[in-house]
C-alpha cells in the first residue's frame, strides 16, 4: 500500500499543474491496483475537500461525487470506508458539510453521545450547538 498526500489527490482531480497532474494520474490510474492500493487517510480526505471547495470552487454535489468515486475505486483504500460512506450519506441526505459530517461520524464511532459545536450549520451534520 502507498499513502497518498492531499496534494497528490488535488493534482489528480484539478489537473491544474501539468507535470504534477500527469504524475498523479499515472500513479492513480496505472500504477495502483487492488493488490497495491493507494491509501487515503481521513485527514487527507478532509483537506482535499477543503482545497477543492475553497481554491477550486467545487460544489457540495461535486465533492459528494468525488468522495463516491474514491469509495468506488478498487485501487484506493479509504481509511474507515464505512464511516466515510455514512458521513457521505448524511451530507447528501441532510445537506451537511462533508467535513462536519465526518467529524460527527468520527465522534459517534468513538462512542460519543453527542458532538458539540458553535457552528450552527454543523447541526445539519448531527452536532449540537453549544449554548
N, C-alpha and C positions, 0 to 999 in steps of 0.2 A: 504494500500500500504506500502511496505517496501523498503526503499532506499538501494541500493547496492553500496558498495565502490569498487574501482578499484581492490583491492587485492582479493575480492571475485570472480569477473569475471575472473581475471587472473588465479586463482587457478582452477576454473571450466574448463577453456579452456586448460591450460597447464597440469593439472593433474600431477603436479611435486612434491607435498608435500602431502604425503598420508593422514594424519589426516585432514588438512585443505581442501584438494581437495574433500575428502569424505563429509565433512560438507557442502561445497559449492554446490556439486552435489545434495545432499539430499534436500537442500533448494530450488534450482532452479528447479529440476525435480519432486520433490514430495510435497513440502510444498507450493510453489507458484501456483497460479491458475488465471483464468480470473477474479475471484472475489477478490482475494488477490494477486495483482501483485507485482512484483519487479520493482522498478523504477531505470532507468539508465539515469543519467544526462549527458549532453553534455561533461562536464569536465571529467567525468568517462570514457566515450566512447573514448575521445581523449587519455587520459592517458593509457587506456587499449591497444589501437592501438600502441602507442609508446613502451610500455613494451613488447608487443608480437613481435614487429618488432625488437627492439634493443636487448632485452635479449634472445628471443627465436628464432630469425631469421625468423619470419613469412614473407612470400612474400606478395606483393600487392594483388595478387589473393586470397591468404588465408585470408587476412584482409577483402577483399570485401565479401568473402563468410561468414565470421564471422559476419559482420555487417548485411548482408542479413538475416542470421539466427536469429539474435537478433530482427530485424524488424518483422520477421515472427512469432516469439514466442508469443503466446497469453497470456502467463503468465508474460510477461515483458512489461512494459510501457517505451518506449524510449522517452526522452524529445524531443519535437518538431520533431516528427516522419517524417512529410512531408519534413522538412528541411534536415534531415539526409538522407532521400531517394534521394532528389535532389543532395546532395553532393556525395552520393554513385554513382549516375548516372554519374556525372561529372568525378569522379575519374576513373570509368570504361571506359567511352567513350573517355576521353581526356588524360588518363594516369597520372592524377594528384595525388599527395599525398593526402590521405584521410583527414589528419589534415588540409592541405591547403584548400582543397575543403570545409571543414566545416567552416573554418574561412571566406572564401569568401561568402558562403551561409548565414552565420550569419550576415555579414555586409550588404549584399543585402537585407536580410529580415528586417533589421533595417532601410532601406531606403537610404543606402549609394550609391552614384552614381558610386563609384569605391573603391577598396581596394588597397592600395599601399604597396610595399614590396621592400626589397633589394635582395630578393631571386629570382634569375632568373628562377629556376624550378617552383616557385609558379605561374608563368604566365600560366602554364598549368591548374591551377585552376581558371583562370579568373582574377587574380590580375595584376595590372600594376606595372612594375618595376620603382621605383623612381630613376630618373637620375638627 
